[in-house]
Amino acid sequence: MFVSPAFAQAAAPAAGGGAAFAQFIPLILVFLIMYFLIMRPQQKKMKLHRQMIETLKKGDTVITQGGIIGKVMAVRDDEVEVEIAQGVRIRVVRPTIAQVVNRTAPAAANA
């Protein structure tokens, strides 16, 4: 059987502008939740890590991402020379420094 023209026209009404916007509200909410719970804390952590790496100086005790603990002997442009045992020095790329354990005290001003 064929569908009568009157029955075919009784299909769902066309979606209005307000209904289309209402469909995007959950998507917007998910994005906002992702930003505040994931992206923003990660950006803060990256900023703190960058500041820590930039302020490295000779004498600081550091831990690398590989778990090696050592004392900074020299700081170069993009790498750090770390002494892991007496007379044993390795060169480490700056971003692989995971943590600074002990910072050396800044030199006292002439007072």
N, CA, C and O of each residue as an XYZ file, in Angstrom:
444
protein
N       0.826     -1.175      0.000
C       0.000      0.000      0.000
C       0.872      1.240      0.000
O       1.991      1.269      0.513
N       0.305      2.235     -0.592
C       0.998      3.513     -0.627
C       0.544      4.378      0.526
O      -0.585      4.246      1.000
N       1.402      5.252      0.976
C       1.078      6.149      2.068
C       0.318      7.335      1.495
O       0.713      7.907      0.479
N      -0.746      7.688      2.138
C      -1.530      8.812      1.635
C      -0.782     10.114      1.867
O      -0.010     10.212      2.820
N      -0.994     11.130      1.012
C      -0.272     12.402      1.157
C      -0.560     13.066      2.502
O       0.328     13.730      3.038
N      -1.713     12.926      3.052
C      -2.032     13.568      4.324
C      -1.241     12.936      5.460
O      -0.808     13.642      6.371
N      -1.046     11.634      5.427
C      -0.301     10.941      6.470
C       1.191     11.280      6.387
O       1.849     11.400      7.421
N       1.733     11.437      5.180
C       3.142     11.745      4.988
C       3.453     13.147      5.494
O       4.566     13.393      5.958
N       2.518     14.054      5.418
C       2.764     15.417      5.857
C       2.701     15.554      7.372
O       3.130     16.573      7.914
N       2.191     14.577      8.047
C       2.080     14.645      9.492
C       3.371     14.202     10.189
O       3.334     13.813     11.356
N       4.495     14.256      9.500
C       5.782     13.872     10.084
C       6.180     14.890     11.147
O       5.472     15.869     11.383
N       7.319     14.646     11.783
C       7.778     15.498     12.888
C       7.914     16.942     12.441
O       8.330     17.201     11.312
N       7.571     17.880     13.300
C       7.693     19.291     12.931
C       9.161     19.688     12.791
O      10.036     19.075     13.403
N       9.422     20.690     12.004
C      10.788     21.152     11.769
C      11.357     21.734     13.064
O      10.653     22.398     13.825
N      12.643     21.473     13.295
C      13.278     21.957     14.519
C      13.456     23.466     14.440
O      13.855     24.002     13.406
N      13.161     24.137     15.530
C      13.301     25.586     15.570
C      14.711     25.983     15.960
O      15.539     25.123     16.259
N      14.991     27.280     15.961
C      16.324     27.780     16.314
C      16.680     27.491     17.758
O      17.837     27.203     18.062
N      15.702     27.564     18.659
C      15.961     27.308     20.078
C      16.299     25.856     20.337
O      17.132     25.553     21.191
N      15.664     24.960     19.613
C      15.932     23.534     19.799
C      17.327     23.173     19.303
O      17.987     22.310     19.883
N      17.778     23.821     18.241
C      19.119     23.552     17.720
C      20.181     24.009     18.731
O      21.183     23.323     18.936
N      19.959     25.155     19.352
C      20.902     25.650     20.351
C      20.925     24.741     21.579
O      21.979     24.514     22.173
N      19.773     24.234     21.945
C      19.678     23.356     23.114
C      20.471     22.063     22.908
O      20.912     21.442     23.876
N      20.650     21.667     21.672
C      21.415     20.451     21.399
C      22.909     20.678     21.624
O      23.641     19.724     21.888
N      23.370     21.923     21.523
C      24.796     22.221     21.697
C      25.166     22.502     23.149
O      26.351     22.525     23.481
N      24.203     22.710     24.004
C      24.497     23.005     25.414
C      25.300     21.880     26.080
O      26.280     22.188     26.759
N      24.949     20.605     25.929
C      25.773     19.554     26.553
C      27.209     19.529     26.021
O      28.144     19.266     26.777
N      27.383     19.797     24.744
C      28.719     19.813     24.157
C      29.552     20.951     24.756
O      30.732     20.777     25.057
N      28.929     22.100     24.920
C      29.620     23.238     25.515
C      29.975     22.941     26.972
O      31.076     23.262     27.419
N      29.062     22.337     27.704
C      29.328     21.991     29.104
C      30.472     20.993     29.228
O      31.306     21.125     30.124
N      30.527     20.004     28.352
C      31.612     19.016     28.380
C      32.946     19.707     28.122
O      33.940     19.403     28.781
N      32.975     20.636     27.165
C      34.216     21.353     26.882
C      34.661     22.178     28.090
O      35.845     22.181     28.428
N      33.748     22.863     28.733
C      34.098     23.669     29.906
C      34.626     22.797     31.048
O      35.599     23.159     31.710
N      33.991     21.666     31.275
C      34.447     20.748     32.320
C      35.845     20.235     31.997
O      36.703     20.179     32.879
N      36.084     19.859     30.733
C      37.405     19.374     30.328
C      38.463     20.467     30.536
O      39.577     20.185     30.976
N      38.105     21.709     30.217
C      39.066     22.801     30.361
C      39.452     23.003     31.818
O      40.638     23.091     32.138
N      38.462     23.078     32.706
C      38.760     23.380     34.097
C      39.324     22.195     34.872
O      40.036     22.404     35.853
N      39.034     20.963     34.471
C      39.536     19.806     35.205
C      40.815     19.211     34.630
O      41.559     18.540     35.346
N      41.081     19.449     33.342
C      42.242     18.811     32.722
C      43.229     19.830     32.164
O      44.401     19.824     32.539
N      42.773     20.693     31.284
C      43.691     21.577     30.572
C      44.322     22.638     31.474
O      45.537     22.832     31.440
N      43.532     23.306     32.256
C      44.040     24.401     33.083
C      45.060     23.933     34.122
O      46.114     24.558     34.243
N      44.795     22.863     34.878
C      45.825     22.398     35.826
C      47.107     21.946     35.127
O      48.205     22.134     35.651
N      46.964     21.351     33.946
C      48.144     20.911     33.216
C      48.980     22.105     32.767
O      50.209     22.046     32.816
N      48.342     23.176     32.335
C      49.067     24.373     31.933
C      49.783     25.008     33.124
O      50.902     25.500     32.982
N      49.147     25.002     34.294
C      49.792     25.534     35.495
C      51.028     24.715     35.858
O      52.069     25.266     36.214
N      50.899     23.394     35.763
C      52.014     22.514     36.093
C      53.176     22.725     35.115
O      54.338     22.743     35.520
N      52.860     22.882     33.849
C      53.900     23.125     32.847
C      54.612     24.460     33.109
O      55.828     24.562     32.942
N      53.863     25.460     33.511
C      54.447     26.771     33.793
C      55.400     26.685     34.984
O      56.490     27.256     34.940
N      55.006     25.980     36.046
C      55.877     25.811     37.211
C      57.141     25.034     36.856
O      58.226     25.368     37.332
N      57.012     24.001     36.026
C      58.166     23.197     35.612
C      59.132     24.048     34.793
O      60.346     23.963     34.977
N      58.594     24.869     33.887
C      59.422     25.751     33.073
C      60.186     26.736     33.957
O      61.368     26.985     33.721
N      59.520     27.302     34.977
C      60.189     28.228     35.889
C      61.285     27.522     36.684
O      62.353     28.089     36.912
N      61.021     26.283     37.105
C      62.010     25.519     37.862
C      63.250     25.274     37.009
O      64.374     25.402     37.495
N      63.052     24.927     35.754
C      64.180     24.643     34.866
C      64.985     25.907     34.590
O      66.214     25.862     34.523
N      64.299     27.027     34.430
C      64.993     28.276     34.121
C      65.827     28.776     35.306
O      66.822     29.473     35.106
N      65.438     28.431     36.522
C      66.160     28.926     37.697
C      67.201     27.943     38.230
O      67.720     28.141     39.328
N      67.514     26.896     37.483
C      68.564     25.962     37.913
C      69.906     26.684     37.979
O      70.214     27.536     37.145
N      70.691     26.329     38.983
C      72.022     26.909     39.093
C      72.980     25.877     39.682
O      72.571     24.834     40.193
N      74.244     26.197     39.594
C      75.285     25.298     40.073
C      75.101     25.044     41.567
O      74.899     25.977     42.344
N      75.173     23.768     41.961
C      75.055     23.387     43.361
C      73.701     22.819     43.732
O      73.560     22.221     44.798
N      72.689     22.990     42.872
C      71.365     22.430     43.153
C      71.398     20.910     43.054
O      72.086     20.356     42.197
N      70.661     20.239     43.922
C      70.509     18.793     43.834
C      69.210     18.515     43.087
O      68.152     19.029     43.450
N      69.299     17.691     42.034
C      68.148     17.458     41.165
C      67.872     15.967     41.001
O      68.740     15.127     41.239
N      66.648     15.661     40.590
C      66.254     14.301     40.219
C      65.801     14.360     38.767
O      64.967     15.191     38.406
N      66.352     13.478     37.931
C      65.941     13.435     36.531
C      64.700     12.571     36.385
O      64.297     11.883     37.323
N      64.099     12.610     35.205
C      62.919     11.780     34.951
C      63.266     10.300     34.984
O      62.389      9.462     35.196
N      64.515      9.976     34.781
C      64.948      8.591     34.855
C      65.232      8.128     36.273
O      65.535      6.954     36.488
N      65.140      9.030     37.246
C      65.345      8.670     38.639
C      66.766      8.862     39.126
O      67.104      8.424     40.226
N      67.602      9.505     38.334
C      68.989      9.730     38.733
C      69.053     10.983     39.595
O      68.532     12.035     39.225
N      69.701     10.854     40.753
C      69.854     11.982     41.666
C      71.293     12.468     41.567
O      72.232     11.674     41.614
N      71.453     13.762     41.433
C      72.799     14.297     41.326
C      72.839     15.781     41.631
O      71.817     16.416     41.893
N      74.061     16.318     41.587
C      74.288     17.719     41.900
C      74.680     18.451     40.618
O      75.516     17.972     39.852
N      74.074     19.607     40.393
C      74.350     20.383     39.181
C      75.753     20.972     39.285
O      76.086     21.655     40.253
N      76.575     20.690     38.260
C      77.936     21.196     38.219
C      78.078     22.346     37.235
O      78.896     23.243     37.441
N      77.289     22.325     36.168
C      77.354     23.390     35.169
C      75.996     23.500     34.494
O      75.304     22.504     34.287
N      75.630     24.728     34.155
C      74.363     24.979     33.469
C      74.692     25.629     32.138
O      75.332     26.679     32.088
N      74.249     24.995     31.059
C      74.466     25.535     29.712
C      73.120     25.928     29.122
O      72.096     25.890     29.803
N      73.134     26.305     27.851
C      71.913     26.789     27.202
C      70.759     25.807     27.304
O      69.700     26.143     27.835
N      70.956     24.592     26.797
C      69.856     23.627     26.779
C      70.185     22.327     27.502
O      69.445     21.350     27.389
N      71.273     22.309     28.230
C      71.627     21.104     28.978
C      72.280     21.466     30.304
O      72.727     22.593     30.519
N      72.320     20.476     31.183
C      72.870     20.645     32.522
C      73.863     19.510     32.752
O      73.601     18.367     32.380
N      74.981     19.822     33.355
C      75.957     18.789     33.710
C      75.713     18.415     35.168
O      75.784     19.264     36.057
N      75.425     17.136     35.403
C      75.051     16.657     36.730
C      76.089     15.640     37.204
O      76.444     14.717     36.471
N      76.571     15.816     38.433
C      77.515     14.861     39.025
C      76.699     13.861     39.844
O      76.057     14.223     40.830
N      76.737     12.583     39.414
C      75.938     11.553     40.079
C      76.759     10.762     41.090
O      76.194     10.112     41.970
N      78.056     10.807     40.980
C      78.974     10.207     41.950
C      80.264     11.010     41.857
O      80.448     11.784     40.918
N      81.139     10.833     42.808
C      82.368     11.612     42.806
C      83.159     11.323     41.540
O      83.586     10.191     41.310
N      83.351     12.349     40.721
C      84.098     12.202     39.474
C      83.283     11.683     38.305
O      83.818     11.563     37.202
N      82.002     11.369     38.502
C      81.155     10.865     37.420
C      80.126     11.946     37.075
O      79.230     12.253     37.861
N      80.287     12.511     35.876
C      79.383     13.586     35.440
C      78.660     13.161     34.167
O      79.233     12.532     33.278
N      77.391     13.525     34.114
C      76.601     13.253     32.919
C      75.970     14.550     32.453
O      75.732     15.465     33.241
N      75.701     14.612     31.144
C      75.003     15.768     30.595
C      73.540     15.396     30.418
O      73.217     14.341     29.872
N      72.669     16.262     30.880
C      71.234     16.001     30.852
C      70.551     17.185     30.175
O      70.888     18.339     30.440
N      69.596     16.894     29.306
C      68.818     17.953     28.672
C      67.913     18.567     29.736
O      67.318     17.843     30.535
N      67.807     19.874     29.753
C      67.068     20.579     30.814
C      65.644     20.064     31.067
O      65.285     19.845     32.224
N      64.824     19.865     30.030
C      63.441     19.440     30.317
C      63.326     18.079     31.003
O      62.259     17.743     31.516
N      64.412     17.281     31.023
C      64.332     15.981     31.683
C      64.582     16.065     33.183
O      64.566     15.044     33.870
N      64.812     17.266     33.696
C      64.921     17.449     35.147
C      63.503     17.424     35.701
O      62.676     18.263     35.346
N      63.227     16.465     36.567
C      61.875     16.310     37.101
C      61.651     17.125     38.359
O      60.551     17.632     38.583
N      62.686     17.258     39.188
C      62.489     17.906     40.483
C      63.811     18.455     40.993
O      64.872     17.877     40.756
N      63.735     19.564     41.689
C      64.902     20.106     42.381
C      64.706     19.787     43.860
O      63.745     20.243     44.480
N      65.636     18.991     44.426
C      65.503     18.558     45.805
C      65.999     19.635     46.763
O      65.261     20.068     47.648
N      67.225     20.062     46.593
C      67.810     21.094     47.456
C      68.337     22.212     46.586
O      69.126     21.988     45.668
N      67.895     23.407     46.884
C      68.411     24.577     46.166
C      69.551     25.161     46.986
O      69.523     25.168     48.217
N      70.558     25.651     46.265
C      71.653     26.307     46.962
C      71.180     27.708     47.351
O      70.407     28.345     46.636
N      71.658     28.158     48.486
C      71.282     29.498     48.947
C      71.963     30.523     48.056
O      73.124     30.346     47.687
N      71.260     31.591     47.706
C      71.909     32.621     46.887
C      73.058     33.262     47.652
O      73.030     33.342     48.881
N      74.043     33.707     46.935
C      75.201     34.320     47.575
C      74.759     35.558     48.326
O      73.961     36.350     47.824
N      75.282     35.723     49.536
C      74.918     36.880     50.358
C      75.471     38.147     49.726
O      76.585     38.170     49.202
N      74.675     39.186     49.786
C      75.119     40.489     49.254
C      76.207     41.047     50.160
O      76.292     40.709     51.340
N      77.008     41.879     49.599
C      78.091     42.498     50.392
C      77.469     43.451     51.398
O      77.186     44.608     51.087
N      77.265     42.958     52.580
C      76.646     43.801     53.616
C      77.448     43.737     54.885
O      77.091     44.377     55.874
